[in-house]
Amino acid sequence: MHRRKNGANSMTMRSNKANNSNYFSNLESGNLSRGETNSNIMEQQNNERIADLSEQVARLKGLTIDIGNEVREQNSLLDNMGDNFGNVGDLLNGTMRRIGTLLDRGGAKHMFYLVGFVVAVMVFLYWVMKHKS
């Protein structure tokens, strides 16, 4: 995740510190009324909350950008997989066409070889699965 620093946040923090020092100097000298004191405290709290919210917004923006990049990458990967599956389908169609041609020309002898080959492959796969577990 990307963490961005916002120049406006540091400016806000500096102005908050300046306001705080003015506030406390006026408070010590007794220049502020109770209403002004409460409004200054509330304004300070609001400024702190605004700074926190802008940090959270910056983090969410970075996260959103990262998610968008990931989605584009995944879409590209899925498009490539779709193309590859299309090529495999074409290969299988060609193979099936050749098997059909072989069966049409060869008669019963080639059919016997084909069935024997399929049975041998099935027996081999069964043997591999049985000894694997």
Buried (B, 14 or more C-beta within 10 A) or exposed (E): EEEEEEEEBEEBEEEBEEBEEEBEEBEEEEEBEEEEEEEBEEEBEEBEEEBEEBBEEBBEEBEEEEEEEEEEEEEEEEEEEEEEEEEEEEEEEEEEEEEEEEEEEEEEEBEEEBEEEEEEEEEEEEEEEEEEE
